[in-house]
Amino acid sequence: MSEFPYADRFPVNRRLPEQGRPRQEILDELAVIAAEEDDTWAGGRISGTIYSGDAEHYAFLTQAYGRFAHVNALQRDLCPSMTRFEGEIIAMVLDLMHAEAVTEADPGIEPAGLVTSGGTGSILHALLAYREHARATRGITIPNIVKPETAHAAFDKGCHLFGIEARTVPVDPETTLVSPADVAAQIDQNTIAVIGSAGSYPYGTVDPIEALGELAAERGVGLHVDACLGGFILAFANELGHPVALFDFRVPGVTSISIDTHKYGYAPKGSSVLLFRDKALRTAQYFHLVGWSGGKYMSPGMDGSRSGGLLAATWAALVQYGREGYRRHAAEILTTAAAMRAAVTAHPELRLMGRPTFCFSFTSNDFDIYHVADFMRPHGWRFNGQQYPNAIHMAVTRPQTRPGVVAAFTADLAEAVGYARQQHAAGAHPQLGAVYGGVEGGLTRESEAFIAAFMNAMLDTQQSLPPVTETGP
Ligand SMILES: *Cc1c(COP(=O)(O)O)cnc(C)c1O
């Protein structure tokens, strides 16, 4: 990572400029930078990250966003549009996750939702809701959750922030799935919720949600299903002939679901939906300060001011695609993922992790799989590196469905396997380590100082401080 990205071509701003610059000059500068960065994923060789990649769609979202970017969604008296957009987003996603099953089973329960800033936002609000609800209804003051080891790191982040104990259950190394009996053994009178993924970030596999639902209902605890990644794909998988077990509100014990509009919902970054079986859970985490000198303050979630642009653009993405559009893209992605997996399983040296869906991970019993990643990186491939065991991860998105990508993957992978065998025979160590997000360098669980230095390097380049003298860069 360069300490001064783009400093060789464009001015470095370490003071607020005294005189502003012409708009066109700024837009030209941004156009150069954006075009170069778009080139990195345009070939379809980057795992995840870019979910749509459709320039026309992005232009459309930007128009919708631009109409409302300056609007504060917190102030509804000024913008009834936000009540419409947010309400309809929640209704449409509740419908996708079969909330009708909730009221059919018990007309006294009303499902509800919350639009948040991303998958982490949805998971944090879910944990806060479970904690507050359990405190109010069960008197729990030292709460815990029980989560499979594969559940997203955001659950641990939420536990860290909200004083909840995270009880982590190992998964079966073959199936990558959690055993309901192992989860049951960790539940006690202070458990507020158990977690399942559909699918999990590391392996794209779906936890046994029906069994976890039965367990949760029997023990009187919540079951949060994390469909952040998979929701908009797996909702269509069965009708497209890629069978997956039920994971939504049709499973009686499921009490909340997180599902990211900013991933396979093809909305702009900064949007996700959290759904609750029972509105009481959502209400439990509302915040208000009615005696404040600034007036009666209340906010439905953790954010204060929120951009109306994100609500408008998320709404626009949903109504623009409709079920037909999402189904069509899910079909392309599921077919592409199956073809890429076939390229993997054609090599006896490679092993898929469990039974994946739209994204998958693979490892090798014969050599360190990072040799494969090392070989493919110069060919433009960027996988996410995983650990325990070392594996490489491909989240298949629309850029991979472009013509020629599967064929290139198949050909490059075949060469990479040959390279890995040679490297292994020569006793060589691979160059790539395993950090979420694909950072290079071998890391151990303990390297906290290294991790702090890495994040500091991201935030505190020399560029991020004002110059001490007039002659700074
Ligand atoms: C991406 C992801 C999250 C976290 O979402 P962010 O949008 O990165 O905050 C949570 N769970 C799963 C399964 C994910 O893939």
PDBQT file of the ligand as one rigid body, heavy atoms in Angstrom, charges set to zero:
ROOT
HETATM    1  C1  LIG A 501     -20.724  -9.552   4.720  1.00  0.00    +0.000 C 
HETATM    2  C2  LIG A 501     -21.297 -10.382   5.808  1.00  0.00    +0.000 A 
HETATM    3  C3  LIG A 501     -21.617  -9.821   7.055  1.00  0.00    +0.000 A 
HETATM    4  C4  LIG A 501     -21.222  -8.428   7.457  1.00  0.00    +0.000 C 
HETATM    5  O1  LIG A 501     -21.670  -7.503   6.595  1.00  0.00    +0.000 OA
HETATM    6  P1  LIG A 501     -21.002  -6.083   6.324  1.00  0.00    +0.000 P 
HETATM    7  O2  LIG A 501     -21.922  -5.572   5.313  1.00  0.00    +0.000 OA
HETATM    8  O3  LIG A 501     -19.603  -6.321   5.835  1.00  0.00    +0.000 OA
HETATM    9  O4  LIG A 501     -21.018  -5.293   7.575  1.00  0.00    +0.000 OA
HETATM   10  C5  LIG A 501     -22.262 -10.624   7.954  1.00  0.00    +0.000 A 
HETATM   11  N1  LIG A 501     -22.534 -11.916   7.685  1.00  0.00    +0.000 NA
HETATM   12  C6  LIG A 501     -22.193 -12.498   6.518  1.00  0.00    +0.000 A 
HETATM   13  C7  LIG A 501     -22.518 -13.947   6.283  1.00  0.00    +0.000 C 
HETATM   14  C8  LIG A 501     -21.557 -11.749   5.544  1.00  0.00    +0.000 A 
HETATM   15  O5  LIG A 501     -21.186 -12.311   4.397  1.00  0.00    +0.000 OA
ENDROOT
TORSDOF 0
